[in-house]
């Protein structure tokens, strides 16, 4: 069980998925910032809990891949 959790957390597939989601969120944030202003983009995208979770998973995946 633990082995499968670690294999998913440290996988390159998860990293690729995180990159796609992160890039999409950054693009959405850019469009929102352009349409409204920086404060709105910060509130909706950049300071959102799910955006922080993506970055935490990036860190976990990064440290798991250091050998």
PEDA-V658288 format. One record per helix or strand. SS is the DSSP state (a for helix, b for strand). FROM is the first residue (numbers start at 1). TO is the last residue. If there is no record, write none. Layout:
BEGIN
ss={SS,SS}
from={FROM,FROM}
to={TO,TO}
END
This chain:
BEGIN
ss={a,a,a,a}
from={2,12,38,49}
to={9,35,46,65}
END
